[in-house]
């Protein structure tokens, strides 16, 4: 599933294009930060974040069963190798955060406070994402240059604290008077109100993520909820892709370019089945999330080997196995069987968020000319997720707000985001979600919520809906699962002896092979600082 689409660092390439501004004695291949163009550095950071996010969300979507794990191994310990994470790590440290450090200094010297605030925001998000994924990481000694090539790791809690400080400084930047706005802010066009709402939303995300270990989480959340958060889809933080195929790298969504014209990935049988069967009607987003290349499930064992296999004995009654039916062709969790000749039969990503095709029972192979032709998004943070976070906090911490009302708002915003994502001419009206469908779906959820007799059951409903809304962002789903153990009905690994779940990922090989001060992990069962749940809590 890893299509590494290396980003051309604009800070260097585009600065060369403005060579007329440089002294002729200046080496254009060895530009110092004070001669760099802040706009180009900012674009490099934003494009770097896109590549970093693709890596981290891809692995975590697999762990969270939003897509199927690639068939590498039958145990969690051997599912990934340290070298799998080399590109992600280098993008974070050598790209995003190094550029952000330079931009913060350069921008403040030039009173470009919006640039500085964006750099701090993205660096903070990168730091907390790395902690969520790896646990303890280098920070305090990480950017000393030639003074220290072998930094040690900092405790994850300290890294989170530094990220919060960066976000507070970003708020100060956005409140200051800037001499100019960014020439090309990919996300918000330099709108400081939207950036401010995002910063507060990231602080909310930090407070909720750490609620098990932070006694001040409730008061922090109440303070943030009373202020400016991402309120609607106009404030959603997302990376936009296009259908342009002439750029290097390809500017289409990687899930589109990887799977249209021959599928490289497998959808998750569990995730598809959840959308198809959990409510009285299929989830209104189903045809937007998935595109079926066939409407039937093969009876040819060479195409679908699991049809002659027995469902594992440890699977409870009702747990999906082998396929979700109706042409929804995926794979079970940690299925390490070989790859059959099925790349033109597998279900692929639909029109949301990958910019693929809406499923109108076409019964046709996905092609590069279909749908939005790759003009999808990477969803970093959305308004509906804010509602789900506040609902969880209200239920578990007693913070302000009615969890039931917040749950309903989150569902409706999430569905609206998906069904309004593409122009009407790309959606077959005979199969499109209707207001009646949406109302029925919401009523089913609220009826179940009202019938729940414990807060644990209510929490499962909130996280379940949050989980479905997160399609395209695996990290938040992975965090939710480790924090809450929900969704409660998540598909078990095919192999009952799969070992402990990945509570954090192994350090990259570029770290442990080159830095004697960082010791390789011996197990994926190592928990991040905010995960104080017992061993075996998730599987």
C-alpha positions in Angstrom: 0.0 0.0 0.0 3.0 2.2 0.3 3.4 4.4 -2.8 6.1 6.7 -1.7 5.4 10.0 -3.6 8.5 12.1 -2.8 7.8 15.8 -2.6 10.0 18.1 -4.5 11.2 20.6 -1.9 10.0 23.9 -3.2 12.1 25.9 -0.8 15.2 25.1 -2.8 13.9 24.7 -6.3 11.8 27.8 -6.3 14.4 29.9 -4.6 16.7 29.2 -7.4 14.1 30.6 -9.8 14.4 33.9 -8.0 18.1 34.0 -8.4 18.0 37.6 -9.6 17.4 38.6 -6.0 20.7 37.0 -4.9 24.2 38.3 -5.0 26.0 36.7 -8.0 28.7 35.5 -5.6 26.2 33.5 -3.6 26.2 29.8 -4.2 22.6 29.0 -5.3 22.9 25.4 -4.1 23.9 26.4 -0.6 21.3 29.0 0.4 21.2 30.2 3.9 17.8 30.6 5.8 18.1 34.4 5.6 18.2 34.4 1.8 15.3 31.9 1.4 11.7 32.9 0.4 9.3 32.4 3.3 6.5 31.5 0.9 8.5 28.7 -0.7 9.5 27.4 2.7 5.9 27.4 3.8 4.8 25.5 0.7 7.6 23.0 1.3 6.3 22.4 4.9 2.7 22.0 3.7 3.6 19.6 0.9 5.9 17.7 3.4 3.0 17.4 5.8 0.9 15.8 3.0 3.5 13.1 2.4 4.0 12.5 6.1 0.3 12.2 6.7 -0.1 9.7 3.9 2.5 7.5 5.5 1.2 7.7 9.0 -2.5 7.4 8.1 -1.9 4.4 5.8 -0.3 2.3 8.5 -2.8 3.3 11.2 -5.8 2.7 8.9 -4.6 -0.8 8.6 -4.2 -1.2 12.4 -7.7 0.2 12.9 -9.3 -2.1 10.3 -10.3 0.8 8.1 -8.5 -0.9 5.2 -7.0 -4.3 5.2 -3.4 -4.9 6.4 -1.1 -5.9 3.6 -0.4 -9.6 3.7 3.0 -9.4 5.3 2.7 -11.7 8.3 0.2 -13.4 10.6 1.4 -11.6 13.8 1.5 -8.0 14.9 5.1 -8.2 15.9 6.2 -9.1 12.3 3.5 -7.1 10.4 5.9 -4.2 9.8 9.6 -3.8 9.6 11.7 -0.8 10.9 12.6 0.3 7.4 8.9 0.8 6.6 9.0 4.0 8.6 12.3 5.5 7.3 10.6 7.9 4.9 8.1 9.1 7.4 10.7 9.8 10.0 13.0 11.7 7.6 10.1 13.7 6.2 9.2 14.8 9.7 12.7 15.6 11.0 14.7 16.6 7.8 11.8 18.1 6.1 8.8 19.5 8.0 10.3 20.4 11.3 13.7 21.6 10.1 11.9 23.8 7.6 9.5 25.0 10.3 12.3 25.9 12.6 13.9 28.0 9.9 10.6 29.6 8.9 9.7 30.6 12.5 13.0 32.5 12.9 12.9 34.0 9.4 9.3 35.0 9.5 9.4 36.7 12.9 12.4 38.7 11.8 10.4 40.0 8.9 7.2 40.4 10.9 5.4 37.7 8.8 3.6 36.4 11.8 1.0 34.3 9.9 3.9 32.3 8.3 5.4 31.8 11.8 2.1 30.7 13.3 1.4 28.2 10.5 4.9 26.8 10.9 4.4 26.3 14.6 1.0 24.7 14.1 2.3 22.2 11.6 5.4 21.4 13.7 3.1 20.8 16.8 0.8 18.5 14.8 3.9 16.6 13.5 5.3 16.2 17.0 2.1 14.8 18.6 1.5 12.5 15.6 5.0 11.1 16.0 4.4 10.5 19.7 1.1 8.8 19.0 2.8 6.5 16.5 6.2 5.8 18.0 6.0 6.9 21.7 9.1 8.7 23.0 10.9 10.6 20.3 13.9 13.0 20.0 13.1 16.7 20.5 15.2 18.7 22.9 18.5 17.5 21.2 17.0 16.8 17.8 17.9 20.1 16.0 21.3 20.9 17.3 22.9 20.2 13.9 26.6 19.4 14.0 26.7 20.0 17.8 24.8 16.7 18.3 24.3 14.1 15.6 23.1 11.5 18.1 20.1 12.9 20.0 18.4 10.9 22.7 14.6 10.5 23.0 12.4 12.7 25.1 9.5 11.4 27.1 6.3 11.5 25.1 4.6 13.6 27.7 7.3 16.3 27.4 7.0 16.3 23.7 3.2 16.8 24.0 3.9 19.7 26.4 6.2 21.3 23.9 3.6 20.9 21.2 1.1 22.7 23.4 3.6 25.5 23.9 4.1 25.8 20.2 0.3 26.0 19.7 0.1 28.8 22.3 2.9 30.7 20.5 1.0 30.1 17.2 -2.0 31.8 18.8 0.1 34.8 19.7 1.4 34.9 16.1 -2.0 34.9 14.6 -3.1 37.7 17.0 -0.2 39.9 15.9 -0.2 42.3 13.0 1.6 40.7 10.1 3.2 42.7 7.3 2.0 40.3 4.7 -0.1 37.1 4.3 1.3 33.9 2.7 1.2 34.0 -1.1 -0.2 30.5 -1.3 -1.5 29.0 1.9 -2.8 25.6 0.7 -5.2 25.2 3.6 -6.8 28.5 4.6 -5.5 31.1 2.3 -3.9 33.0 5.2 -7.2 33.4 7.1 -6.0 33.8 10.7 -9.5 33.1 12.1 -9.5 29.7 10.6 -6.0 29.0 11.7 -6.8 30.1 15.2 -9.8 27.8 15.3 -7.6 24.9 14.1 -5.0 25.6 16.8 -7.7 25.5 19.5 -9.1 22.3 18.0 -5.6 20.7 18.1 -5.4 21.7 21.8 -8.8 20.0 22.2 -7.5 16.9 20.5 -4.5 16.9 22.9 -6.7 17.3 26.0 -9.0 14.5 24.9 -6.2 12.1 23.8 -4.5 12.5 27.2 -7.7 12.4 29.3 -6.7 9.1 31.0 -3.5 10.6 32.4 -4.4 14.3 32.8 -6.5 15.4 35.7 -6.9 18.9 34.1 -8.4 17.6 30.9 -12.0 18.4 31.7 -11.3 22.1 32.6 -9.1 22.5 29.6 -11.8 21.1 27.3 -14.4 23.4 28.8 -12.2 26.4 28.3 -11.5 25.4 24.7 -15.2 24.6 23.9 -16.2 28.1 25.1 -13.8 29.6 22.5 -13.1 29.2 18.8 -13.1 25.7 17.4 -13.6 24.4 13.9 -17.4 24.9 13.7 -18.3 23.8 10.2 -16.9 22.3 7.0 -15.6 25.7 5.8 -13.0 25.4 8.5 -12.0 21.8 7.8 -8.2 21.2 7.7 -7.4 19.1 4.6 -4.9 18.8 1.9 -6.4 19.2 -1.6 -5.4 17.0 -4.5 -6.2 17.6 -8.2 -6.7 15.5 -11.3 -3.5 16.9 -12.8 -1.2 14.2 -14.1 1.5 16.4 -15.6 3.2 17.4 -12.4 6.0 15.7 -10.6 5.0 14.2 -8.2 1.6 13.1 -9.3 -0.9 15.6 -7.8 -3.7 13.0 -7.7 -4.7 11.4 -4.4 -2.3 8.4 -3.9 -5.2 6.0 -3.2 -6.7 6.9 -6.5 -3.5 6.6 -8.6 -2.7 3.3 -6.8 -6.0 1.6 -7.3 -7.7 2.9 -10.5 -6.5 0.9 -13.5 -5.8 -2.1 -11.3 -6.2 -2.2 -7.5 -3.1 -2.3 -5.3 -5.0 -2.2 -2.0 -7.6 -4.3 -0.2 -10.6 -2.7 1.5 -11.4 -4.0 5.0 -14.2 -6.6 5.1 -15.0 -5.4 8.6 -15.3 -1.7 7.7 -17.4 -2.4 4.6 -19.6 -4.8 6.5 -20.1 -2.2 9.3 -21.5 0.3 6.9 -23.7 -2.2 5.2 -25.2 -4.0 8.1 -25.0 -2.1 11.4 -28.2 -0.1 10.9 -31.6 -0.8 9.4 -30.4 0.6 6.1 -26.9 0.7 4.6 -24.9 3.7 5.7 -25.7 6.6 3.3 -22.0 7.1 2.7 -21.4 3.5 1.5 -21.5 4.3 -2.2 -19.3 7.3 -1.7 -16.7 5.5 0.3 -16.4 2.4 -1.9 -16.5 1.6 -5.6 -17.2 -2.1 -6.5 -15.6 -3.4 -9.7 -17.9 -6.3 -9.6 -21.4 -6.8 -8.1 -20.9 -10.4 -7.3 -18.5 -12.5 -5.2 -16.5 -15.0 -7.1 -17.0 -18.8 -6.6 -13.5 -19.4 -8.1 -11.1 -20.4 -5.3 -8.2 -19.1 -7.4 -9.7 -15.6 -7.2 -11.0 -15.8 -3.6 -9.3 -18.6 -1.7 -11.1 -18.0 1.6 -14.5 -19.2 0.2 -13.4 -22.8 0.9 -11.8 -21.9 4.2 -13.5 -22.3 7.6 -14.3 -19.3 9.7 -11.8 -19.2 12.6 -13.2 -20.8 15.7 -12.3 -17.7 17.8 -14.6 -15.5 15.7 -17.9 -14.8 17.5 -21.2 -15.4 15.8 -22.0 -12.6 13.3 -18.4 -11.5 12.7 -17.8 -10.9 9.0 -15.4 -13.4 7.4 -14.0 -13.7 3.8 -16.2 -11.0 2.2 -19.0 -8.6 2.9 -21.2 -9.8 0.1 -22.8 -8.0 -2.8 -19.5 -7.5 -4.6 -17.9 -5.8 -1.6 -14.6 -7.5 -2.1 -12.0 -7.0 0.6 -9.8 -8.9 3.0 -9.9 -9.9 6.7 -7.7 -8.5 9.4 -4.1 -9.8 9.2 -4.8 -12.3 6.4 -1.4 -13.3 5.2 -2.5 -15.5 2.3 -0.9 -14.8 -1.0 -2.3 -12.4 -3.6 -4.7 -14.0 -6.1 -5.4 -12.5 -9.5 -8.1 -10.2 -8.3 -6.9 -6.7 -8.8 -9.8 -6.0 -11.2 -12.3 -7.5 -8.8 -11.5 -5.9 -5.5 -13.5 -3.0 -4.2 -11.5 0.2 -4.3 -11.7 3.7 -2.7 -14.7 5.6 -3.9 -15.3 9.3 -4.6 -14.6 10.3 -1.0 -12.0 11.0 0.1 -9.8 9.6 -2.6 -11.4 11.4 -5.6 -12.5 8.2 -7.2 -15.9 7.1 -8.6 -19.4 7.0 -7.0 -20.8 3.5 -7.0 -24.0 3.3 -9.1 -23.9 -0.5 -9.6 -21.7 0.1 -12.6 -20.2 -3.4 -12.5 -17.1 -2.0 -14.4 -13.4 -1.9 -13.8 -12.2 1.3 -12.2 -10.2 3.5 -14.6 -8.2 6.7 -14.4 -10.9 8.6 -16.3 -13.5 7.9 -13.6 -15.2 10.2 -11.1 -13.1 13.1 -9.7 -10.0 11.5 -11.3 -8.0 11.8 -8.1 -9.1 15.2 -6.9 -9.7 14.1 -3.4 -8.4 15.2 0.0 -6.3 14.1 2.9 -8.6 14.9 5.9 -6.5 16.2 8.8 -9.2 17.6 11.0 -12.9 18.2 10.4 -15.8 19.9 12.2 -17.8 16.7 12.7 -14.8 15.2 14.5 -14.9 18.1 16.9 -18.5 17.2 17.8 -17.5 13.6 18.4 -14.6 14.6 20.6 -16.8 16.9 22.7 -19.4 14.2 23.0 -16.8 11.7 24.3 -15.6 14.4 26.8 -19.1 15.2 28.0 -19.9 11.6 28.5 -16.6 10.5 30.2 -15.5 13.7 31.9 -18.7 15.5 32.5 -17.7 18.5 30.4 -20.2 21.0 29.1 -22.6 19.9 26.4 -25.1 17.2 25.9 -23.3 14.1 24.4 -26.5 13.0 22.6 -26.9 16.3 20.9 -23.2 16.5 20.0 -23.4 12.9 18.7 -26.3 13.8 16.3 -24.6 17.0 15.1 -21.4 15.0 14.4 -23.2 12.4 12.4 -25.1 14.9 10.3 -22.1 17.0 9.6 -20.0 13.9 8.7 -22.6 12.6 6.3 -23.2 16.0 4.7 -19.4 16.4 4.2 -19.4 13.1 2.2 -22.6 13.4 0.2 -21.9 17.0 -0.9 -18.2 16.3 -1.7 -18.6 15.9 -5.5 -20.7 17.8 -8.1 -24.1 16.4 -8.9 -23.2 15.3 -12.4 -20.8 12.7 -10.9 -23.5 11.2 -8.6 -26.2 9.0 -10.0 -29.4 10.3 -8.5 -31.0 6.8 -8.5 -28.4 5.7 -5.9 -27.5 8.9 -4.1 -28.2 9.3 -0.4 -31.5 11.0 0.3 -32.6 13.1 3.3 -34.9 10.2 4.3 -31.9 7.9 4.3 -29.9 10.2 6.5 -32.8 10.8 8.9 -33.4 7.0 9.2 -29.7 6.4 9.9 -29.6 9.1 12.5 -32.8 7.8 14.1 -31.3 4.3 14.3 -28.2 5.7 16.1 -30.1 7.8 18.6 -32.6 5.0 19.3 -29.6 2.7 20.2 -28.1 5.5 22.3 -31.3 6.0 24.2 -31.6 2.2 24.8 -28.1 1.9 26.1 -28.0 1.2 29.9 -24.4 2.1 30.6 -22.0 4.8 29.7 -19.7 2.2 28.2 -22.4 1.3 25.7 -23.0 5.0 25.0 -19.3 5.6 24.5 -19.2 2.7 22.1 -21.9 4.3 20.0 -20.1 7.7 20.0 -16.7 6.2 19.0 -18.4 3.9 16.4 -19.8 6.9 14.6 -16.6 8.9 15.0 -14.8 5.9 13.5 -17.0 5.7 10.5 -16.6 9.5 9.9 -12.8 9.2 10.1 -12.4 7.4 6.8 -9.2 8.6 5.3 -7.6 9.4 8.7 -6.3 6.4 10.4 -4.3 8.1 13.2 -7.3 9.4 15.0 -9.1 6.0 14.7 -6.0 4.3 16.0 -5.8 6.7 19.0 -9.4 6.3 19.8 -9.1 2.5 19.7 -6.2 2.5 22.2 -7.8 5.1 24.4 -11.3 3.6 24.5 -11.2 0.0 23.2 -13.9 0.9 20.7 -15.5 -0.1 18.4 -16.3 -3.0 20.6 -17.2 -5.3 17.7 -13.9 -4.8 15.8 -12.9 -7.8 13.7 -10.4 -10.1 15.4 -7.2 -11.1 13.7 -7.5 -14.3 11.6 -4.7 -15.9 13.5 -5.7 -16.3 17.2 -2.0 -16.3 18.0 -1.4 -12.9 16.5 0.3 -11.7 19.6 -0.1 -8.3 21.4 -1.7 -5.5 19.4 0.5 -2.6 18.2 0.3 -0.1 21.0 3.2 1.8 19.3 5.2 1.1 16.2 8.9 0.1 16.0 11.5 2.9 15.6 12.7 3.3 12.0 15.9 1.6 10.9 17.4 5.0 10.0 17.2 5.8 13.7 18.4 2.7 15.4 21.1 1.8 12.9 22.6 5.3 12.9 22.1 6.5 16.5 23.6 4.6 19.3 21.6 6.7 21.8 18.3 5.3 20.6 17.7 1.6 21.4 15.5 -0.5 19.0 12.2 -1.6 20.5 11.8 -5.2 21.2 8.1 -5.3 21.0 5.1 -3.4 19.5 3.3 -3.8 22.9 5.1 -0.7 24.3 2.5 1.8 25.2 2.6 5.5 24.6 2.5 7.8 27.6 -1.2 8.6 27.4 -2.3 4.9 27.0 -2.6 3.6 30.6 -5.0 0.8 29.7 -4.0 -2.7 30.7 -2.1 -5.1 28.4 -4.5 -7.0 26.2 -7.0 -4.1 26.4 -7.2 -4.1 22.5 -6.4 -6.8 20.0 
